[in-house]
Amino acid sequence: MSRLFGSVRSRATLGATLVVAVALVAAGTALLLSLRANLTSEAGTRAERSAQAVASELAARTPLDKLSGLDAEDTPVQITDEDGVLLAASEDLERITGTGTAEVTPAPGRSDADDDRDGEDDDDRDDDSLDPGEIAPGASHANGTATIDGDTEDYRFASVEVETPDQGRLTVHAGAPLAAEHSAVGTALTAMLIGFPLLLGVVAVVTWLVTGRALRPVEGIRREMAAITASEDLRRRVPEPATHDEIARLARTTNATLAALESSVERQRRFVADASHELRSPIASLRTQLEVAAAHPELLDLDGAVEDTVRLQNLAADLLLLARLDAGERPAGTRVDLAALAREEAAGRQRVTVEAEPAEVSGSRGQLGRVLANLLDNAERHARERITVTVRREGGEAVVGVADDGEGVAEADRERIFERFVRLDAARSRDDGGAGLGLAIARDVAVRHGGTLTAGAAPAGGALFELRLPLAGADRGHTPDPGRP
């Protein structure tokens, strides 16, 4: 059973069918009850009219044996006195229930002219007594059966009281057959018993087909995702249906996720390949020097070995920092004064001038110091005579600018230089160009701190690197200018 209803399609079909079934049963029950009540009320009205007609004849002093209402074939009539004694009844009436009077033949010894009614005095009437010839307003109703000429049927009976001038108060019981009501209700019930299952079958089939058609793209997406997982080919994409519904949006989102995953994996592959290449050079150089030193100690280049070791150490530190940033490491929420940090990083460096006003941000002092150090190292490699560091507040941001008077960065390369292991042609040597990770690390740290790092042109004609970070206490939901990456 769990496997049968384990799919969304089967559960949707079952749910829709059950809902429609409950609605149909409720509506059918209400319809049958309403139909039965209306037809029963109509029969009661007919019975009351018949009783009123007989009562009118009695009020007009018509003798019991001359009453026309007693001759109706389909309307059983009984007339009783105040004591419930039957005075008259329809000729063919054989048996009756529901009127409170089981007799079907008049009681003997009662005369139409018996107006003394055992000496009852008119002064002894109740307060609700009627005047002679007056018919009581309204009627009481009840259901029962009557047997006429051997046929027993259900009837709706109406009882009407009338004050006759010569016989006192009489009660007229008249009935109307309920055969039409039973026939109509039975026909409606039969139609429902036949039609409801057919309608439920149609609902189930239509829901099954519509749900299957709606979920067909989902199954296509699932199969393609399974194939992508098995093949590990992130270049593949799931099919996108030519619609504008939720499934189409799911497919587009899935493809966007696959594209981001492919880009991330490709980036990681390039990172590993570039890191291996960068590590190979100092390691190979160290090995060569050690092998030479082992064979010819007098030829050991100690300064070169130390330089390669330092370069290898710095590269390993950069790779570890990038790995932590890629893993989602968040900076500590401590207050850092960028002005003081800029002066600290500029201390001991030649040609560096600092123009700063206090600007506190929230983040990691060590990582932000690494950003400034990398920007200053980059500026020192390219500056001719002067490097200027500025710190200012601008709106809700702290802006740090590092400008040099070198050749600057071509506009086409202002984004590419922030990619990992990217070095421009003029800086590709091992001694001058580094590993190409400094600016990449600086931008990643800026992004982790909710800011941006961009490259532009300095007023002196060189390069200008501008770091923007939200001020401490400012809205962390600040959205950077869409013109900046």
BADREN-991763 format. One record per residue (C-alpha): residue in one letter; x, y, z. Coordinates in pm, 1 decimal. Example, Ala and Ser with C-alpha at 12.3 -4.5 7.8 and 13.67 -1.06 7.14 Angstrom:
2
residuo,c1,c2,c3
a,1230.0,-450.0,780.0
s,1367.0,-106.0,714.0
//
This chain:
485
residuo,c1,c2,c3
m,0.0,0.0,0.0
s,283.4,238.3,81.8
r,439.7,169.7,-257.5
l,104.1,216.1,-431.3
f,55.6,562.4,-284.4
g,423.3,649.3,-264.7
s,415.7,885.6,-562.6
v,282.7,1239.4,-577.1
r,67.8,1139.5,-874.0
s,-116.4,862.2,-688.4
r,-157.6,1070.6,-372.8
a,-294.3,1364.6,-570.5
t,-537.7,1135.1,-752.1
l,-651.9,974.1,-427.0
g,-686.4,1310.0,-252.8
a,-886.0,1467.7,-535.3
t,-1114.9,1165.1,-560.8
l,-1179.9,1159.1,-185.2
v,-1254.7,1531.8,-177.1
v,-1497.6,1503.4,-466.8
a,-1655.3,1193.2,-308.5
v,-1715.5,1374.6,20.7
a,-1857.0,1673.9,-166.4
l,-2085.9,1455.4,-375.0
v,-2214.7,1261.8,-72.2
a,-2280.4,1584.8,117.4
a,-2451.8,1747.5,-180.9
g,-2651.4,1431.7,-259.8
t,-2767.3,1396.2,99.3
a,-2874.4,1759.8,111.2
l,-3056.1,1722.9,-220.8
l,-3243.6,1410.1,-110.6
l,-3344.7,1564.8,221.2
s,-3459.9,1883.0,51.8
l,-3652.6,1690.4,-215.1
r,-3818.6,1470.8,46.9
a,-3909.8,1767.4,265.4
n,-4060.1,1960.5,-27.2
l,-4264.3,1666.8,-154.1
t,-4382.8,1577.9,197.8
s,-4484.0,1939.3,254.0
e,-4673.3,1939.8,-74.0
a,-4855.2,1619.1,25.9
g,-4939.7,1775.5,361.3
t,-5082.7,2078.6,184.1
r,-5304.2,1856.9,-33.2
a,-5420.4,1662.9,271.8
e,-5497.1,1986.0,457.0
r,-5701.3,2116.9,162.7
s,-5902.6,1791.5,160.4
a,-5961.1,1812.9,535.0
q,-6062.9,2179.0,506.6
a,-6312.7,2089.8,231.4
v,-6477.2,1820.5,444.8
a,-6476.4,2053.7,747.3
s,-6648.6,2322.2,540.6
e,-6923.7,2076.5,448.0
l,-6967.3,1982.7,814.0
a,-6984.0,2347.6,912.8
a,-7263.2,2388.7,655.4
r,-7470.5,2113.6,831.0
t,-7409.7,1856.4,556.9
p,-7505.3,1510.6,687.6
l,-7225.8,1260.9,730.1
d,-7362.9,1029.0,466.5
k,-7380.6,1315.3,215.2
l,-7019.9,1433.6,248.5
s,-6848.6,1442.2,-93.5
g,-6501.6,1416.4,59.9
l,-6567.9,1059.9,168.2
d,-6594.0,944.8,-194.3
a,-6236.4,1036.8,-302.1
e,-6048.2,723.1,-404.8
d,-5692.9,836.0,-318.7
t,-5773.8,1048.3,-12.6
p,-5867.7,851.7,299.6
v,-6085.2,1054.9,537.0
q,-6191.2,996.7,898.0
i,-6423.3,1209.2,1110.7
t,-6409.8,1176.6,1489.5
d,-6576.3,1353.3,1777.5
e,-6414.3,1510.2,2081.7
d,-6383.2,1170.1,2249.5
g,-6201.1,1021.3,1951.7
v,-6497.2,810.9,1850.6
l,-6508.3,752.5,1477.7
l,-6820.1,900.4,1319.9
a,-6751.2,851.8,949.2
a,-6475.9,726.1,717.1
s,-6407.7,671.2,348.3
e,-6598.4,374.7,205.7
d,-6301.0,168.4,83.4
l,-6078.5,239.4,382.9
e,-5977.5,-89.7,544.0
r,-5694.9,-0.7,779.7
i,-5524.0,322.2,888.3
t,-5234.8,435.2,1111.3
g,-5100.5,777.0,1195.0
t,-5429.2,954.6,1274.9
g,-5464.2,837.8,1633.0
t,-5782.2,651.2,1538.6
a,-5743.2,290.7,1434.5
e,-6113.0,233.7,1360.8
v,-6222.4,233.9,1001.5
t,-6600.6,195.9,1058.5
p,-6824.9,443.4,1238.6
a,-6927.5,370.8,1595.1
p,-7290.0,241.5,1627.0
g,-7567.1,444.4,1793.1
r,-7442.2,782.9,1673.2
s,-7697.8,990.2,1485.7
d,-7641.2,1287.8,1261.8
a,-7908.6,1468.2,1463.6
d,-7751.5,1385.6,1796.9
d,-7677.7,1742.4,1888.3
d,-7715.7,1699.4,2264.1
r,-7384.7,1508.7,2285.2
d,-7472.0,1337.1,2615.5
g,-7612.5,1653.7,2770.1
e,-7298.4,1859.1,2726.3
d,-7379.3,2220.5,2788.8
d,-7244.5,2499.0,2568.8
d,-7151.4,2688.1,2882.6
d,-6892.2,2419.1,2968.7
r,-6670.9,2484.7,2660.9
d,-6306.6,2562.3,2699.5
d,-6165.2,2899.8,2633.3
d,-6040.4,2776.2,2293.5
s,-6388.1,2670.5,2181.4
l,-6511.6,2762.9,1837.6
d,-6837.6,2921.5,1738.1
p,-7085.4,2695.7,1558.6
g,-6990.3,2660.9,1194.5
e,-6634.8,2782.3,1259.3
i,-6325.3,2589.4,1143.8
a,-6011.6,2595.1,1356.8
p,-5721.3,2776.3,1189.9
g,-5426.9,2564.2,1093.2
a,-5388.9,2188.6,1104.1
s,-5168.6,1923.8,1257.8
h,-4976.6,1681.2,1037.8
a,-4846.8,1327.0,1079.5
n,-4723.9,1041.5,863.0
g,-4897.6,706.6,853.5
t,-5032.7,430.4,634.4
a,-5373.1,345.5,493.7
t,-5509.8,32.7,327.6
i,-5766.2,104.2,55.5
d,-5911.2,-184.8,-147.2
g,-5627.0,-407.3,-27.2
d,-5347.7,-164.4,-126.3
t,-5140.5,-26.9,160.6
e,-4946.0,295.0,101.6
d,-4781.7,569.2,299.5
y,-4980.5,888.0,353.0
r,-4936.7,1235.0,490.7
f,-5233.6,1313.2,721.1
a,-5373.6,1653.7,814.2
s,-5616.4,1699.2,1106.7
v,-5858.4,1995.6,1110.8
e,-6109.7,2076.4,1385.3
v,-6455.6,2219.6,1313.0
e,-6741.0,2326.8,1544.0
t,-7062.8,2194.7,1392.5
p,-7399.5,2344.5,1483.0
d,-7557.4,2009.7,1563.2
q,-7278.0,1763.1,1654.2
g,-7032.7,1975.3,1846.8
r,-6661.9,1977.8,1778.2
l,-6543.4,1725.5,1523.1
t,-6201.4,1644.7,1387.3
v,-6147.5,1568.9,1020.5
h,-5846.5,1351.3,934.2
a,-5757.7,1353.2,562.5
g,-5456.4,1196.6,393.1
a,-5258.2,1250.3,73.5
p,-5043.9,971.1,-72.0
l,-4664.8,990.7,-44.7
a,-4607.9,766.5,-346.2
a,-4482.5,1058.3,-556.8
e,-4238.2,1154.1,-282.7
h,-4107.4,798.0,-249.9
s,-4081.5,763.5,-628.2
a,-3895.2,1091.9,-673.1
v,-3656.2,1024.7,-384.6
g,-3595.8,668.3,-503.9
t,-3529.8,783.7,-859.6
a,-3286.9,1051.3,-738.2
l,-3112.6,803.4,-510.4
t,-3077.7,550.5,-790.9
a,-2936.9,816.0,-1023.1
m,-2686.1,915.0,-755.6
l,-2581.0,557.4,-685.7
i,-2516.3,507.2,-1056.0
g,-2382.7,852.5,-1142.6
f,-2158.5,920.3,-844.2
p,-1924.2,622.3,-901.4
l,-1901.7,710.9,-1269.6
l,-1826.0,1072.9,-1185.0
l,-1565.0,967.7,-929.6
g,-1406.5,743.4,-1191.4
v,-1391.6,1034.3,-1435.0
v,-1238.6,1258.3,-1166.4
a,-977.0,994.7,-1080.3
v,-883.3,934.9,-1446.1
v,-866.0,1306.8,-1529.6
t,-663.0,1382.2,-1216.1
w,-426.9,1094.1,-1292.7
l,-373.9,1213.5,-1650.3
v,-341.8,1583.0,-1564.3
t,-106.6,1514.1,-1272.7
g,102.8,1282.1,-1487.5
r,127.3,1544.1,-1759.2
a,217.2,1813.2,-1505.1
l,481.0,1594.8,-1336.4
r,632.6,1459.6,-1658.6
p,889.6,1745.5,-1672.1
v,979.5,1673.4,-1308.4
e,1054.7,1312.8,-1397.8
g,1267.5,1438.1,-1687.9
i,1456.9,1664.5,-1450.0
r,1505.4,1376.7,-1206.1
r,1637.5,1141.5,-1475.7
e,1877.4,1402.6,-1607.8
m,2001.6,1486.4,-1257.9
a,2057.8,1114.7,-1194.7
a,2251.3,1090.9,-1522.8
i,2458.7,1397.2,-1431.1
t,2535.6,1249.3,-1091.2
a,2637.9,917.9,-1245.0
s,2849.9,1071.5,-1522.1
e,2987.8,1362.9,-1311.6
d,2950.8,1575.5,-1624.6
l,2847.7,1914.3,-1491.2
r,2825.7,2057.2,-1842.8
r,2492.0,1883.7,-1892.0
r,2167.0,2063.2,-1812.4
v,1816.1,1948.2,-1725.8
p,1538.9,2005.8,-1982.3
e,1342.3,2327.0,-1937.3
p,970.7,2301.4,-2027.7
a,835.0,2574.3,-2254.1
t,595.7,2700.0,-1988.1
h,595.0,2971.2,-1725.2
d,486.2,2765.7,-1426.5
e,661.8,2649.3,-1110.3
i,818.3,2347.5,-1280.0
a,976.3,2566.3,-1547.6
r,1116.7,2790.6,-1275.5
l,1243.4,2481.8,-1093.7
a,1423.0,2367.5,-1409.9
r,1578.4,2711.1,-1464.3
t,1689.8,2727.7,-1102.1
t,1833.2,2377.3,-1125.5
n,2030.9,2473.0,-1436.9
a,2154.3,2787.8,-1265.4
t,2265.9,2575.4,-971.0
l,2442.4,2334.2,-1206.4
a,2613.7,2624.8,-1381.7
a,2731.0,2766.3,-1048.2
l,2846.4,2421.2,-939.3
e,3029.4,2369.4,-1269.0
s,3196.0,2709.3,-1230.9
s,3292.7,2631.0,-871.9
v,3433.0,2289.5,-961.1
e,3620.0,2432.5,-1257.6
r,3755.1,2705.8,-1038.9
q,3869.7,2451.5,-784.1
r,4035.6,2246.4,-1056.3
r,4218.4,2550.3,-1188.0
f,4310.5,2643.2,-834.8
v,4458.6,2301.4,-765.5
a,4639.1,2299.4,-1100.4
d,4778.2,2650.9,-1053.4
a,4871.8,2581.1,-692.0
s,5053.8,2265.4,-798.8
h,5236.9,2460.1,-1067.7
e,5333.1,2739.4,-829.8
l,5445.9,2494.5,-562.7
r,5645.0,2289.3,-812.2
s,5886.8,2573.6,-892.2
p,6018.3,2651.7,-540.4
i,6013.5,2284.6,-443.2
a,6208.4,2188.3,-755.6
s,6450.6,2475.3,-696.3
l,6505.6,2370.8,-335.4
r,6557.7,2009.4,-433.6
t,6810.3,2107.7,-700.0
q,7003.0,2325.1,-457.1
l,7003.8,2055.8,-191.4
e,7118.9,1790.8,-438.7
v,7396.3,2020.9,-559.0
a,7491.4,2098.6,-199.0
a,7500.7,1729.8,-117.1
a,7740.3,1664.8,-403.0
h,7934.3,1994.4,-387.6
p,7889.1,2170.8,-55.6
e,8097.3,2461.9,-174.9
l,7835.4,2543.6,-443.3
l,7541.7,2576.8,-198.6
d,7339.6,2893.3,-274.3
l,7217.1,2956.7,76.9
d,7050.8,3290.1,-3.8
g,6855.9,3136.0,-291.7
a,6747.2,2843.3,-76.8
v,6622.7,3079.2,194.0
e,6442.0,3290.0,-66.0
d,6271.7,2984.8,-215.8
t,6177.7,2862.2,131.2
v,6024.9,3199.0,222.5
r,5836.8,3210.4,-107.2
l,5712.0,2854.5,-47.4
q,5606.2,2948.3,305.1
n,5417.9,3258.7,186.5
l,5249.5,3062.1,-90.8
a,5136.2,2792.7,154.2
a,4999.0,3061.4,388.0
d,4809.3,3221.9,96.8
l,4664.1,2886.8,-10.2
l,4551.6,2808.8,345.0
l,4384.9,3148.9,376.2
l,4203.5,3100.8,45.2
a,4090.7,2756.4,156.4
r,3945.6,2903.3,477.5
l,3770.3,3177.8,282.1
d,3626.6,2925.9,36.2
a,3501.5,2720.1,328.6
g,3291.0,3017.7,437.8
e,3500.5,3142.3,728.2
r,3341.7,3457.6,866.7
p,3545.5,3742.0,1014.5
a,3534.5,3816.6,1385.8
g,3303.4,4101.8,1477.7
t,3558.9,4331.5,1642.1
r,3592.2,4703.2,1576.8
v,3888.9,4798.8,1362.7
d,4005.4,5158.0,1296.9
l,4114.4,5157.1,932.6
a,4308.7,5481.3,976.8
a,4525.1,5332.7,1251.1
l,4558.0,5007.4,1056.2
a,4668.3,5193.7,741.4
r,4938.2,5383.3,934.7
e,5052.9,5057.3,1093.5
e,5087.8,4878.1,758.4
a,5256.4,5179.6,595.2
a,5516.5,5211.0,869.9
g,5866.1,5121.2,746.3
r,5770.6,5133.1,377.7
q,5943.1,5376.9,148.3
r,5745.9,5624.8,-66.2
v,5415.6,5566.9,118.9
t,5206.7,5864.5,235.9
v,4897.6,5819.0,454.3
e,4608.3,6066.2,462.7
a,4344.2,5918.1,693.0
e,4051.3,6014.8,911.2
p,3913.4,5777.3,1176.5
a,3680.3,5515.5,1027.2
e,3581.1,5211.2,1230.8
v,3453.4,4892.1,1071.3
s,3354.7,4554.9,1213.0
g,3565.7,4255.7,1115.4
s,3896.4,4072.8,1152.9
r,4191.2,4299.0,1215.1
g,4433.4,4037.5,1084.0
q,4245.8,3981.8,757.1
l,4192.8,4353.0,695.0
g,4559.5,4413.2,766.5
r,4637.3,4144.6,509.3
v,4425.6,4332.3,251.6
l,4616.3,4657.1,309.3
a,4951.0,4475.9,306.2
n,4871.7,4305.3,-25.4
l,4757.5,4633.8,-181.1
l,5071.6,4809.7,-62.2
d,5294.3,4523.4,-186.3
n,5127.4,4547.7,-526.7
a,5167.2,4925.5,-533.0
e,5538.5,4904.6,-438.7
r,5604.6,4671.2,-732.9
h,5457.9,4917.4,-982.0
a,5505.6,5267.9,-834.7
r,5772.4,5497.3,-971.3
e,5814.4,5744.5,-684.3
r,5508.7,5774.6,-464.9
i,5225.5,5572.7,-306.4
t,4928.0,5742.0,-139.9
v,4694.9,5575.7,107.8
t,4371.3,5757.6,194.1
v,4101.2,5666.4,446.0
r,3769.2,5853.4,453.6
r,3406.2,5810.9,548.5
e,3150.1,5831.4,270.8
g,2787.0,5786.0,370.3
g,2763.6,5460.3,562.8
e,3092.1,5328.3,424.0
a,3459.6,5352.7,502.4
v,3665.2,5402.7,185.6
v,4032.7,5309.0,167.7
g,4224.0,5411.5,-144.2
v,4574.5,5291.2,-240.4
a,4710.7,5487.0,-539.2
d,5047.8,5474.2,-713.3
d,5210.2,5670.6,-992.6
g,5305.6,5372.5,-1204.3
e,5177.4,5267.3,-1542.5
g,4833.1,5176.2,-1407.1
v,4607.6,4888.0,-1507.2
a,4444.5,4870.0,-1847.3
e,4065.8,4889.5,-1828.6
a,4031.3,4546.0,-1988.3
d,4242.5,4392.5,-1708.1
r,4080.8,4564.9,-1408.1
e,3867.6,4261.3,-1327.2
r,4101.6,3991.6,-1446.4
i,4376.6,4090.5,-1201.8
f,4151.0,3977.5,-912.9
e,4142.1,3621.6,-1042.3
r,4364.3,3369.0,-868.7
f,4713.3,3305.7,-1009.7
v,4663.5,3579.7,-1269.0
r,4970.1,3795.0,-1337.4
l,4990.6,4053.3,-1611.1
d,5265.8,4018.9,-1873.0
a,5481.0,4281.6,-1709.0
a,5477.6,4100.3,-1376.3
r,5521.1,3736.5,-1474.2
s,5871.2,3688.7,-1333.9
r,5901.9,3496.1,-1013.3
d,6087.9,3777.5,-842.4
d,5850.0,4062.4,-931.0
g,5514.2,3905.0,-997.0
g,5462.1,3682.8,-693.9
a,5214.9,3396.2,-717.5
g,4922.7,3607.4,-836.7
l,4720.4,3553.2,-518.5
g,4755.5,3884.6,-335.8
l,4474.1,4073.7,-509.0
a,4249.4,3765.0,-517.3
i,4289.3,3726.1,-141.5
a,4224.8,4097.6,-89.4
r,3896.1,4088.6,-280.6
d,3776.7,3767.2,-111.1
v,3841.9,3919.9,231.7
a,3658.9,4239.1,129.3
v,3357.0,4040.4,14.3
r,3355.7,3835.8,337.1
h,3342.4,4167.3,526.8
g,3040.7,4284.2,324.6
g,3241.0,4523.7,110.4
t,3396.7,4560.0,-232.5
l,3743.4,4603.7,-384.4
t,3780.4,4763.0,-727.5
a,4062.7,4881.5,-950.2
g,4063.2,5210.7,-1135.0
a,4281.9,5496.7,-1249.6
a,4465.2,5717.5,-999.9
p,4477.1,6097.3,-1041.6
a,4853.9,6070.9,-1095.6
g,4799.7,5829.5,-1384.0
g,4877.9,5506.0,-1201.3
a,4650.2,5245.7,-1046.7
l,4394.3,5317.3,-776.9
f,4259.6,5031.3,-564.1
e,3952.6,5129.3,-364.6
l,3829.3,4924.0,-69.2
r,3476.7,4998.5,57.4
l,3347.8,4852.7,385.1
p,3036.0,4930.8,588.8
l,3106.6,5143.2,891.3
a,3065.3,4978.8,1231.1
g,2705.5,5017.3,1339.3
a,2584.5,5084.8,983.8
d,2322.3,4866.9,814.8
r,2483.2,4532.5,728.2
g,2222.2,4489.6,457.5
h,2385.8,4772.6,260.7
t,2369.1,4696.5,-108.4
p,2680.5,4795.2,-303.0
d,2652.8,5015.6,-606.5
p,2546.3,4789.8,-894.9
g,2811.3,4956.4,-1106.7
r,3077.2,4797.4,-889.2
p,3135.7,4421.2,-870.8
//
